[in-house]
Amino acid sequence: MDTIVFAGGGTGGHIFPGLAIAEFLEKNHPELRCVWLGSSRGLDRGIVESAGLTFYGIPSGKLRRYFSVLNVLDLFRIGAGFFVSLYRLWRLRPRLVFSKGGFVSVPPCFAAFLLRIPVITHECDFTPGLATRLNSRVAKMILVSYEETAAYFPGNYRARIQCTGNPVRSEFYAGNPDAGRAYTGCTDPEVPVVFVQGGSLGARQINELLCEIARELCGRCFVVHQTGAGNRNDCELLEREIPGGRYRSFGFIRREMAHVLASADIVVSRAGANSVWECATAGKPMVLIPLDTGSSRGDQIDNARYFENRGAAVVLAGEKATAANLLNTVRDLLDDSARLTAMAAASKSLGTRQAAEIIARYIAEFNPEGTV
């Protein structure tokens, strides 16, 4: 049995798409065994092992573009991660290494290159991150979610680039709205549902904006709020105070996420790649509040603008990301059924590509020359 090593992690956005590919591979290619190299710290192990994959932790350091004393310490962690990856790959002797991105993916990719193990890397964001830029130097194939992303790579890389879309777990193609409403407690089918999320770790900004407007907003709809683990204290007070039980908060929604998303009429979210593509797969209108350039490299702004330009989202970025604007935007959309329907159709049209299946085929049929 051949082994495929998945490398990546640090956030759910770098893990869940990889699991979607691994799920398809193990279901349709039983001759392949999928294992995961991820960060020995954080949530990586729990998510991967709960999906049934073997997980090996490696030391990891963050690749920062700015000065920080932590960069010195993380250089040692990255070095340690390289040698641990070298050992693991030497023992596993995989057919190839597939990188789903994130800082933890870089040491395994370069260790694979040293051992002459082919590397395939995938970039989920509109613009390639530093990890992908590094990994692409040693990759036989560079997979991207957007056609336009190819322009951000050097010209001599173009022959290795394929646009696949962003992989989404299979359950998001078959979410059940009734199951989502039952799980969240919204029993009145006439009441619209607004789902608010900030990614797997939550988003303080979105939580604070929602807490300011929740009482007013819940007069118009039922609000489901994924706060992020450990961020529910203030929200539990809202649950008790808002009349009619129209507000429900959850630290993290895992198994029921596809159903909760399917039940939503509008999704308020960050613009991480995983979040926006899951919404597109479910055909949901989005109100996106991306991380600004002071907190990120600007990738979420690029993702958000892509969906906004195609009619699937409204973006509240920078100074526009206020509680009043969020309240007015959601209210206006709920009051304009024609616009909401058009946004849902635009969103669905972007999420039809079965990226997990496409990427799994590249992996299963890959040969050392980098062709399928």
C-alpha positions in Angstrom: 0.0 0.0 0.0 1.4 3.4 -1.0 1.4 6.3 1.4 0.4 9.9 0.7 1.7 12.4 3.3 -0.4 15.5 3.9 1.5 18.4 5.4 0.0 21.6 6.8 -2.0 23.1 9.6 -2.0 25.8 12.2 -5.6 26.7 11.5 -8.7 24.8 10.5 -8.5 26.5 7.1 -5.3 24.6 6.3 -6.6 21.3 7.7 -10.3 20.8 6.7 -9.6 21.1 2.9 -6.9 18.6 3.2 -9.2 16.2 5.0 -11.7 16.6 2.2 -9.1 15.3 -0.3 -8.0 12.5 2.1 -11.6 11.4 2.5 -12.1 11.1 -1.2 -8.8 9.3 -1.7 -9.4 6.7 1.0 -13.0 6.1 -0.3 -12.0 5.8 -4.0 -8.4 4.6 -3.9 -8.1 1.9 -1.1 -4.6 1.2 -2.3 -3.5 4.5 -0.9 -2.9 5.3 2.8 -3.1 8.9 4.0 -1.1 10.2 6.9 -0.7 13.7 8.2 2.4 15.8 9.3 1.2 18.7 11.3 2.0 21.0 14.2 2.8 19.3 17.5 1.1 22.3 19.2 -2.5 23.6 18.7 -5.5 22.0 17.3 -4.0 20.0 14.4 -3.8 16.6 16.1 -7.3 16.6 17.4 -8.9 17.5 14.1 -6.9 15.1 12.0 -7.2 12.1 14.4 -11.0 12.6 14.8 -11.2 12.2 11.0 -9.5 8.8 11.3 -6.0 9.7 9.9 -2.7 8.8 11.4 -1.1 12.0 12.7 2.6 12.8 13.4 3.4 16.0 15.1 6.4 18.1 14.2 7.9 21.2 15.8 6.8 24.3 13.9 7.5 28.0 13.8 5.6 30.9 12.2 6.9 32.5 9.1 6.6 36.2 9.9 7.1 39.0 7.4 7.8 41.5 10.2 10.5 41.9 12.9 9.8 40.0 16.1 12.1 38.5 18.7 10.0 35.3 18.3 11.4 34.9 14.8 14.7 33.8 16.4 13.1 31.2 18.5 10.9 30.0 15.6 14.0 29.6 13.4 15.1 26.8 15.7 11.6 25.3 15.7 11.5 25.3 11.9 15.0 23.7 11.8 13.8 21.0 14.3 10.7 20.5 12.2 12.8 19.9 9.1 14.8 17.2 10.8 11.8 15.5 12.3 10.1 15.6 8.9 13.2 14.1 7.3 13.1 11.2 9.8 9.3 10.7 9.4 9.4 10.8 5.6 12.4 8.5 5.5 10.5 6.0 7.6 7.2 6.4 5.7 8.7 6.5 2.2 5.5 8.0 0.7 4.6 8.2 -3.0 4.4 12.0 -2.6 3.9 14.8 -0.1 0.8 17.0 -0.6 1.0 20.5 1.1 -2.2 22.2 2.1 -0.2 25.3 3.3 0.5 27.1 6.5 3.8 27.6 8.1 4.0 24.0 9.3 4.0 22.7 5.7 7.4 24.2 4.8 9.8 21.8 6.6 8.1 18.6 5.3 8.2 20.0 1.7 11.9 20.8 1.8 12.6 17.5 3.6 10.7 15.7 0.8 12.7 17.5 -1.8 16.0 16.4 -0.2 14.7 12.8 -0.2 13.6 13.1 -3.8 10.0 12.6 -2.9 7.6 14.6 -5.2 5.7 17.5 -3.7 2.3 18.9 -4.7 1.3 22.2 -3.1 -2.1 23.9 -3.0 -2.8 27.6 -2.3 -6.3 28.3 -1.0 -6.2 32.1 -1.0 -6.5 34.5 -3.9 -2.8 35.6 -3.5 -0.2 33.1 -2.5 1.1 33.2 1.0 4.8 33.0 2.0 4.6 29.2 2.8 3.2 28.5 -0.7 5.9 30.8 -2.3 8.5 28.7 -0.6 7.0 25.3 -1.2 6.4 26.1 -4.9 10.2 26.2 -5.4 10.3 22.5 -4.8 6.9 21.4 -6.0 6.2 19.4 -9.1 2.7 20.8 -9.2 1.2 24.1 -7.9 -2.5 24.0 -7.5 -4.5 27.2 -7.0 -8.1 28.0 -6.1 -8.5 31.0 -8.5 -7.4 31.3 -12.1 -6.1 34.8 -11.4 -3.7 33.5 -8.7 -1.3 32.2 -11.4 -0.3 35.8 -12.2 1.3 36.1 -8.8 3.9 33.5 -9.5 7.1 33.9 -11.6 6.6 33.2 -15.3 8.7 30.1 -15.3 6.4 28.5 -12.8 3.3 28.7 -15.0 3.7 25.3 -16.6 3.3 23.7 -13.2 0.2 25.6 -12.2 -3.3 24.1 -12.3 -6.5 25.8 -11.1 -8.6 23.4 -9.1 -10.8 25.5 -6.8 -10.7 25.1 -3.1 -11.5 21.6 -1.7 -14.6 21.4 0.6 -15.7 18.4 2.6 -18.4 16.3 0.9 -21.0 17.0 3.6 -21.2 20.7 2.5 -22.7 19.6 -0.8 -25.6 17.9 1.0 -26.4 20.0 4.1 -30.0 19.7 5.4 -31.6 23.0 6.4 -34.2 21.3 8.6 -31.5 19.5 10.5 -29.6 22.8 10.9 -32.7 24.5 12.3 -33.4 21.6 14.7 -29.8 21.7 16.0 -29.9 25.4 16.6 -33.4 25.5 18.0 -35.0 27.7 15.3 -38.4 26.0 15.0 -40.3 28.7 13.1 -39.7 28.2 9.4 -40.9 31.7 8.6 -38.1 33.3 10.6 -34.9 33.9 8.6 -31.6 32.6 10.0 -28.4 34.7 10.1 -25.3 32.6 10.8 -22.3 34.5 12.2 -18.9 32.9 12.3 -15.3 33.9 12.7 -13.5 30.8 11.5 -12.5 27.8 13.7 -10.8 30.0 16.3 -13.5 32.7 16.3 -13.0 36.4 15.6 -13.0 39.0 18.4 -14.0 41.8 16.1 -17.0 40.0 14.7 -18.0 38.9 18.2 -17.9 42.4 19.5 -19.8 43.9 16.6 -22.5 41.3 17.0 -22.8 41.8 20.7 -23.6 45.5 20.0 -26.4 44.8 17.6 -27.7 41.4 18.7 -30.8 42.6 20.5 -31.9 44.8 17.6 -31.0 42.2 14.9 -32.8 39.4 16.7 -36.0 41.4 16.3 -35.8 40.7 12.6 -34.2 37.2 12.5 -32.8 34.2 14.4 -29.1 34.5 15.0 -26.7 31.5 15.2 -23.3 32.6 16.4 -20.1 30.5 16.4 -18.0 32.5 18.8 -14.8 30.4 18.8 -13.8 28.1 21.7 -13.4 30.0 25.0 -15.3 33.1 23.7 -18.9 32.3 24.9 -19.0 34.1 28.3 -20.5 37.4 27.1 -22.7 35.5 24.6 -24.3 33.3 27.2 -25.7 36.5 28.8 -27.2 37.5 25.5 -28.9 34.1 25.2 -30.7 34.7 28.5 -31.6 38.4 27.8 -32.9 38.2 24.1 -36.6 37.4 24.1 -38.0 34.5 22.1 -34.8 32.5 22.2 -33.8 34.0 18.9 -30.1 34.0 19.7 -27.9 30.8 20.1 -24.2 30.7 20.5 -21.8 27.9 20.1 -18.0 27.8 20.8 -17.4 25.6 17.8 -19.7 23.7 15.5 -18.1 20.6 13.9 -20.3 17.7 12.8 -23.4 19.8 12.3 -21.7 22.7 10.5 -22.9 21.7 7.0 -26.5 21.6 8.2 -26.3 24.9 10.1 -24.8 26.5 7.1 -27.6 25.1 4.9 -30.2 26.5 7.2 -28.8 30.1 6.9 -30.3 32.8 4.8 -27.2 35.0 5.2 -23.8 34.2 6.5 -21.7 36.9 8.3 -18.1 35.8 8.3 -14.4 36.4 8.0 -13.1 35.9 4.5 -10.7 33.0 5.1 -10.6 30.6 2.1 -12.3 27.8 3.9 -15.2 29.9 5.1 -15.9 31.6 1.8 -15.7 28.4 -0.2 -17.9 26.4 2.2 -20.5 29.2 1.9 -20.2 29.1 -1.9 -20.7 25.4 -2.0 -23.9 25.8 0.1 -24.9 28.7 -2.1 -25.1 31.3 0.6 -25.1 35.2 0.4 -22.3 36.5 2.5 -21.5 39.6 4.5 -17.7 39.4 4.8 -15.6 41.2 7.4 -12.1 40.4 6.4 -9.0 40.7 8.5 -7.3 44.0 7.6 -3.7 44.4 6.6 -2.7 45.4 10.1 -3.6 41.9 11.3 -2.7 39.8 8.2 -1.0 40.0 4.8 -4.3 41.1 3.2 -5.3 37.7 1.8 -8.8 37.9 3.3 -9.4 41.2 1.7 -8.5 39.8 -1.7 -10.7 36.7 -1.1 -13.6 39.0 -0.1 -13.3 41.3 -3.0 -13.3 38.3 -5.4 -16.7 37.2 -4.1 -18.1 40.7 -3.9 -17.1 41.4 -7.5 -19.1 38.3 -8.6 -22.2 39.3 -6.7 -22.0 36.8 -4.0 -21.0 39.0 -1.1 -21.1 42.4 0.6 -17.8 43.4 2.1 -17.4 45.5 5.2 -13.7 46.2 5.4 -11.6 48.7 7.3 -13.6 51.7 8.5 -16.8 50.2 7.1 -16.7 47.4 9.6 -18.9 49.0 12.2 -21.8 47.7 14.2 -24.2 50.1 12.6 -23.1 49.1 9.1 -23.4 45.5 9.9 -26.9 45.9 11.3 -28.1 48.0 8.3 -26.5 45.6 5.8 -28.1 42.5 7.2 -31.5 44.2 7.6 -31.4 45.6 4.0 -30.6 42.2 2.6 -33.3 40.5 4.6 -35.8 43.1 3.3 -34.7 42.6 -0.4 -35.6 39.1 -1.4 -34.7 39.6 -5.0 -31.2 40.7 -4.2 -30.8 37.9 -1.7 -31.9 35.4 -4.3 -29.4 36.8 -6.9 -26.6 36.7 -4.3 -27.4 33.1 -3.5 -27.3 32.1 -7.2 -24.0 33.9 -7.7 -22.5 32.2 -4.7 -23.7 28.7 -5.8 -22.3 29.2 -9.3 -18.9 29.7 -7.8 -19.1 26.7 -5.5 -20.0 24.0 -8.0 -16.5 22.7 -8.8 -15.6 19.5 -7.0 -12.1 20.5 -6.1 -11.4 17.7 -3.6 -12.2 15.1 -6.4 -10.0 17.0 -8.9 -7.0 17.2 -6.5 -7.4 13.6 -5.4 -7.2 12.6 -9.0 -4.0 14.5 -9.5 -2.5 12.8 -6.4 -3.7 9.3 -7.3 -2.5 9.5 -10.9 0.7 11.5 -10.3 4.0 10.2 -11.8 7.5 11.5 -11.1 7.5 13.6 -14.3 4.6 15.7 -12.8 2.0 14.6 -15.3 -1.3 12.8 -14.8 
